[in-house]
């Protein structure tokens, strides 16, 4: 497996927190992140999708 993205953190708990957050993402969201960074996944959260969903 190749390294596809990295970040540096001042504190280990910040790095660990982001790692755990990314592990909870779907494969599609992780792939979008790899290809386009944080800008590519804006609006992927369930809460965000609910805010922008068309009214019924």
MMTF fields as JSON, N, C-alpha, C and O atoms, coordinates in Angstrom:
{
  "mmtfVersion": "1.0.0",
  "mmtfProducer": "UNKNOWN",
  "numBonds": 223,
  "numAtoms": 224,
  "numGroups": 56,
  "numChains": 1,
  "numModels": 1,
  "chainsPerModel": [1],
  "groupsPerChain": [56],
  "chainIdList": ["A"],
  "bondAtomList": [4, 2, 8, 6, 12, 10, 16, 14, 20, 18, 24, 22, 28, 26, 32, 30, 36, 34, 40, 38, 44, 42, 48, 46, 52, 50, 56, 54, 60, 58, 64, 62, 68, 66, 72, 70, 76, 74, 80, 78, 84, 82, 88, 86, 92, 90, 96, 94, 100, 98, 104, 102, 108, 106, 112, 110, 116, 114, 120, 118, 124, 122, 128, 126, 132, 130, 136, 134, 140, 138, 144, 142, 148, 146, 152, 150, 156, 154, 160, 158, 164, 162, 168, 166, 172, 170, 176, 174, 180, 178, 184, 182, 188, 186, 192, 190, 196, 194, 200, 198, 204, 202, 208, 206, 212, 210, 216, 214, 220, 218],
  "bondOrderList": [1, 1, 1, 1, 1, 1, 1, 1, 1, 1, 1, 1, 1, 1, 1, 1, 1, 1, 1, 1, 1, 1, 1, 1, 1, 1, 1, 1, 1, 1, 1, 1, 1, 1, 1, 1, 1, 1, 1, 1, 1, 1, 1, 1, 1, 1, 1, 1, 1, 1, 1, 1, 1, 1, 1],
  "groupList": [{"groupName": "UNK", "atomNameList": ["N", "CA", "C", "O"], "elementList": ["N", "C", "C", "O"], "formalChargeList": [0, 0, 0, 0], "bondAtomList": [1, 0, 2, 1, 3, 2], "bondOrderList": [1, 1, 2], "singleLetterCode": "X", "chemCompType": "L-PEPTIDE LINKING"}],
  "groupTypeList": [0, 0, 0, 0, 0, 0, 0, 0, 0, 0, 0, 0, 0, 0, 0, 0, 0, 0, 0, 0, 0, 0, 0, 0, 0, 0, 0, 0, 0, 0, 0, 0, 0, 0, 0, 0, 0, 0, 0, 0, 0, 0, 0, 0, 0, 0, 0, 0, 0, 0, 0, 0, 0, 0, 0, 0],
  "groupIdList": [1, 2, 3, 4, 5, 6, 7, 8, 9, 10, 11, 12, 13, 14, 15, 16, 17, 18, 19, 20, 21, 22, 23, 24, 25, 26, 27, 28, 29, 30, 31, 32, 33, 34, 35, 36, 37, 38, 39, 40, 41, 42, 43, 44, 45, 46, 47, 48, 49, 50, 51, 52, 53, 54, 55, 56],
  "secStructList": [7, 7, 7, 7, 7, 7, 7, 7, 7, 1, 1, 2, 2, 2, 2, 2, 2, 2, 2, 2, 2, 2, 2, 6, 1, 7, 2, 2, 2, 2, 2, 2, 2, 2, 2, 2, 2, 2, 2, 2, 6, 6, 6, 7, 1, 2, 2, 2, 2, 2, 2, 2, 1, 7, 7, 7],
  "xCoordList": [0.842, 0.0, 0.894, 1.892, 0.545, 1.327, 0.729, -0.48, 1.575, 1.117, 0.446, 1.049, -0.791, -1.524, -1.812, -2.176, -1.655, -1.909, -1.255, -1.162, -0.798, -0.262, -0.475, -0.72, -0.38, -0.46, 0.428, 0.672, 0.898, 1.695, 0.866, 0.127, 0.999, 0.245, 1.189, 2.239, 0.809, 1.582, 1.459, 2.415, 0.249, -0.018, -0.495, -1.222, -0.078, -0.409, -1.911, -2.455, -2.596, -4.028, -4.806, -5.851, -4.324, -4.971, -4.816, -5.765, -3.635, -3.386, -4.243, -4.851, -4.28, -5.064, -6.55, -7.249, -7.028, -8.435, -8.819, -9.873, -7.978, -8.273, -8.202, -9.02, -7.23, -7.123, -8.398, -8.919, -8.894, -10.111, -11.308, -12.167, -11.368, -12.462, -12.454, -13.5, -11.287, -11.164, -11.527, -12.126, -11.178, -11.504, -13.003, -13.458, -13.777, -15.228, -15.901, -17.107, -15.147, -15.713, -15.953, -15.312, -16.885, -17.127, -15.935, -15.115, -15.858, -14.792, -14.869, -13.846, -16.077, -16.255, -15.778, -15.154, -16.066, -15.634, -14.118, -13.496, -13.517, -12.046, -11.413, -10.398, -11.995, -11.462, -11.56, -10.62, -12.694, -12.861, -11.841, -11.286, -11.594, -10.612, -9.208, -8.463, -8.852, -7.542, -7.367, -6.299, -8.417, -8.329, -8.418, -7.856, -9.127, -9.335, -9.171, -9.431, -8.746, -8.544, -9.847, -10.917, -9.741, -10.911, -11.972, -13.164, -11.563, -12.547, -13.461, -14.63, -12.954, -13.727, -14.801, -15.729, -14.686, -15.657, -16.56, -17.294, -16.515, -17.443, -18.857, -19.177, -19.698, -21.084, -21.344, -22.459, -20.362, -20.542, -21.183, -21.627, -21.246, -21.804, -23.311, -23.955, -23.862, -25.304, -26.056, -27.054, -25.575, -26.225, -26.211, -27.215, -25.103, -24.985, -25.911, -26.545, -25.997, -26.898, -28.345, -29.125, -28.712, -30.083, -30.427, -31.559, -29.463, -29.706, -29.969, -30.714, -29.363, -29.462, -30.427, -30.587, -31.058, -31.988, -33.244, -33.693, -33.809, -35.042, -36.185, -36.265, -37.055, -38.213, -39.225, -39.359, -39.944, -40.974, -42.327, -43.329],
  "yCoordList": [-1.166, 0.0, 1.237, 1.282, 2.225, 3.451, 4.545, 4.582, 5.418, 6.593, 7.543, 7.917, 7.932, 8.791, 10.17, 11.08, 10.343, 11.629, 11.632, 10.588, 12.796, 12.898, 14.305, 15.238, 14.446, 15.744, 15.695, 14.629, 16.843, 16.948, 17.659, 18.596, 17.203, 17.761, 18.125, 17.506, 19.128, 19.541, 18.495, 18.219, 17.917, 16.99, 15.644, 15.587, 14.584, 13.228, 12.97, 12.24, 13.556, 13.303, 13.897, 13.361, 14.98, 15.546, 14.605, 14.39, 14.056, 13.115, 11.86, 11.372, 11.35, 10.153, 10.411, 9.556, 11.588, 11.94, 11.965, 11.449, 12.557, 12.589, 11.191, 10.834, 10.403, 9.028, 8.239, 7.54, 8.345, 7.634, 8.139, 7.353, 9.44, 10.021, 9.484, 9.105, 9.448, 8.948, 7.471, 7.034, 6.698, 5.27, 5.036, 3.985, 5.991, 5.859, 6.261, 6.068, 6.814, 7.256, 6.067, 5.024, 6.247, 5.227, 5.169, 6.086, 4.086, 3.955, 5.094, 5.659, 5.424, 6.485, 7.828, 8.6, 8.112, 9.383, 9.418, 10.446, 8.307, 8.264, 8.438, 9.123, 7.829, 7.95, 9.391, 9.911, 10.036, 11.441, 12.316, 13.239, 12.032, 12.779, 12.603, 13.574, 11.377, 11.1, 11.882, 12.434, 11.921, 12.572, 14.096, 14.79, 14.624, 16.07, 16.785, 17.986, 16.076, 16.721, 17.07, 16.589, 17.91, 18.27, 18.992, 18.837, 19.778, 20.476, 19.499, 19.806, 18.343, 17.353, 16.666, 16.072, 16.738, 16.032, 16.974, 16.536, 18.236, 19.166, 18.743, 18.485, 18.668, 18.285, 16.789, 16.361, 15.982, 14.531, 14.036, 12.889, 14.853, 14.374, 14.186, 14.838, 13.324, 13.061, 14.341, 14.676, 15.042, 16.286, 17.293, 17.955, 17.405, 18.354, 17.973, 18.843, 16.688, 16.24, 16.545, 16.948, 16.357, 16.62, 18.096, 18.444, 18.953, 20.394, 20.814, 21.762, 20.113, 20.491, 19.618, 19.812, 18.671, 17.774, 18.556, 19.433, 18.24, 18.905, 18.582, 17.473, 19.541, 19.339, 18.435, 18.43, 17.664, 16.764, 17.3, 16.686],
  "zCoordList": [0.0, 0.0, 0.0, 0.719, -0.791, -0.88, -0.009, 0.224, 0.457, 1.192, 0.203, -0.803, 0.482, -0.449, 0.123, -0.622, 1.434, 2.07, 3.433, 4.08, 3.88, 5.229, 5.755, 4.991, 7.052, 7.707, 8.944, 9.508, 9.347, 10.566, 11.624, 11.325, 12.86, 13.973, 15.099, 15.273, 15.855, 17.031, 18.142, 18.868, 18.253, 19.349, 18.796, 17.805, 19.448, 19.01, 19.101, 18.272, 20.093, 20.225, 19.046, 18.675, 18.455, 17.273, 16.076, 15.322, 15.911, 14.82, 14.995, 14.042, 16.213, 16.494, 16.244, 15.701, 16.639, 16.445, 14.976, 14.606, 14.132, 12.699, 12.099, 11.251, 12.535, 12.034, 12.344, 11.475, 13.559, 13.935, 13.146, 12.745, 12.922, 12.138, 10.714, 10.188, 10.09, 8.722, 8.649, 7.666, 9.664, 9.678, 9.665, 9.212, 10.151, 10.172, 8.869, 8.713, 7.938, 6.66, 5.735, 5.857, 4.816, 3.795, 2.84, 2.792, 2.09, 1.101, 0.084, -0.302, -0.344, -1.342, -0.807, -1.536, 0.455, 1.037, 1.17, 0.9, 1.583, 1.677, 0.303, 0.173, -0.718, -2.073, -2.56, -3.161, -2.302, -2.696, -1.977, -2.572, -0.706, 0.067, -0.514, -0.643, -0.861, -1.444, -2.744, -3.01, -3.541, -4.851, -4.782, -5.63, -3.768, -3.775, -2.453, -2.368, -1.416, -0.128, 0.569, 0.196, 1.583, 2.388, 1.569, 1.836, 0.576, -0.258, -0.985, -1.218, -1.341, -2.092, -1.246, -1.795, 0.067, 0.91, 1.692, 2.578, 1.378, 2.036, 1.711, 0.551, 2.71, 2.511, 2.559, 2.26, 2.922, 2.952, 4.238, 4.291, 5.264, 6.527, 6.409, 5.587, 7.203, 7.193, 7.537, 6.9, 8.535, 8.95, 7.799, 7.54, 7.128, 6.015, 4.867, 4.269, 4.554, 3.476, 3.833, 2.969, 5.102, 5.542, 5.402, 5.065, 5.657, 5.536, 4.095, 3.849, 3.148, 1.744, 0.938, -0.267, 1.599, 0.901, 0.497, 1.235, -0.67, -1.083, -0.126, 0.401, 0.094, 0.982, 0.324, -0.9, 1.135, 0.603, 0.904, 0.539]
}
